[in-house]
Amino acid sequence: MSLVIYHNPRCSKSRQTLALLRERGLEPKVVPYLDTPPSETRLSEILDMLGVSPRGLMREKEAPYRELGLADPALTRADLIAAMAAHPILIERPVVVAGARAAIGRPPEAVLEIL
């Protein structure tokens, strides 16, 4: 099973989730998503794995959310995914993908459900 964490080393929850995985003897592929954002296609796949809409993966308190008018209910799934790909700071963190399953590490223990 492949294991990937979309990680922001400046985020305490992201660091805690990575440490939790390593404590269990797991070494995920670490993707620093602010530097290497997932593609729109990959974001769509992750959303499907999570079973959430794009807004369920968005950090609504980040400046780009307001500046880009992303609260507009007329925006489509594709519009919101494109915004996350272009502005990865909008992506909730951390996201762990284990095979065909994904979880948001808030709290960090939430990722254990997909392992």
Legacy VTK file of the C-alpha trace (Angstrom):
# vtk DataFile Version 3.0
C-alpha trace
ASCII
DATASET POLYDATA
POINTS 115 float
0.000 0.000 0.000
1.333 3.396 -0.914
1.257 6.020 1.817
1.474 9.749 1.119
1.166 12.745 3.411
0.491 16.190 1.969
2.509 18.000 4.587
3.181 21.527 5.783
6.141 21.415 8.186
5.048 24.723 9.753
1.710 23.223 10.841
1.643 21.504 14.236
-1.149 19.092 13.210
0.811 18.126 10.118
3.968 17.507 12.176
1.982 15.513 14.740
0.372 13.378 12.030
3.721 12.622 10.403
5.186 11.708 13.816
2.183 9.460 14.537
2.716 7.554 11.286
6.429 7.167 11.967
5.760 5.990 15.545
3.794 3.139 13.989
6.728 2.188 11.780
5.276 3.769 8.648
7.355 5.994 6.400
5.062 7.899 4.041
6.110 9.759 0.969
6.162 13.344 2.229
4.811 15.876 -0.258
5.420 19.491 0.793
2.203 20.571 -0.891
2.834 24.317 -0.629
5.914 23.832 -2.835
4.544 20.939 -4.881
0.758 21.303 -4.982
-1.349 18.401 -6.189
-2.792 18.752 -9.667
-6.467 19.461 -10.227
-6.905 15.815 -11.209
-5.213 14.597 -8.031
-7.249 16.998 -5.890
-10.436 15.648 -7.460
-9.316 12.092 -6.679
-8.508 13.033 -3.079
-11.905 14.705 -2.673
-13.585 11.538 -3.934
-11.551 9.414 -1.494
-12.458 11.748 1.366
-16.116 11.838 0.323
-16.267 15.617 0.693
-16.997 18.569 -1.538
-14.150 20.960 -2.371
-15.221 23.270 0.439
-14.725 20.363 2.843
-11.021 20.487 2.020
-10.646 24.266 1.943
-9.260 26.535 4.611
-11.894 29.252 4.492
-10.015 31.604 6.822
-7.053 32.000 4.458
-6.768 35.333 2.645
-7.074 33.882 -0.898
-10.469 32.428 0.027
-11.832 35.930 0.649
-9.788 37.663 -2.038
-10.931 35.248 -4.751
-14.572 35.309 -3.639
-14.596 31.546 -3.086
-17.632 31.688 -0.808
-19.746 32.393 -3.905
-22.244 29.493 -4.109
-22.291 29.796 -7.915
-18.731 28.468 -8.134
-18.502 24.933 -9.447
-16.509 22.002 -8.132
-14.024 22.594 -10.955
-13.701 26.277 -10.029
-12.922 25.445 -6.413
-10.471 22.676 -7.293
-8.671 25.034 -9.690
-8.409 27.615 -6.903
-6.845 25.049 -4.541
-4.369 23.924 -7.187
-3.376 27.532 -7.891
-3.337 28.544 -4.199
-2.359 25.441 -2.198
-2.502 27.415 1.068
-6.262 26.853 0.727
-5.893 23.074 1.148
-6.637 21.739 4.616
-3.697 19.947 6.155
-2.463 17.389 6.533
-4.044 14.976 4.089
-2.914 11.359 4.217
-3.597 9.004 1.321
-3.264 5.269 1.935
-3.948 3.312 -1.219
-7.472 4.249 -2.312
-8.420 5.900 0.990
-7.717 9.348 2.379
-8.148 11.213 5.648
-7.530 14.695 6.976
-5.288 14.601 10.041
-7.486 16.767 12.230
-7.077 15.346 14.779
-3.925 13.422 13.797
-5.464 10.145 15.014
-8.118 10.423 12.288
-5.619 9.033 9.785
-5.391 5.749 11.677
-8.861 4.821 10.384
-7.541 4.437 6.816
-4.457 2.350 7.650
LINES 1 116
115 0 1 2 3 4 5 6 7 8 9 10 11 12 13 14 15 16 17 18 19 20 21 22 23 24 25 26 27 28 29 30 31 32 33 34 35 36 37 38 39 40 41 42 43 44 45 46 47 48 49 50 51 52 53 54 55 56 57 58 59 60 61 62 63 64 65 66 67 68 69 70 71 72 73 74 75 76 77 78 79 80 81 82 83 84 85 86 87 88 89 90 91 92 93 94 95 96 97 98 99 100 101 102 103 104 105 106 107 108 109 110 111 112 113 114
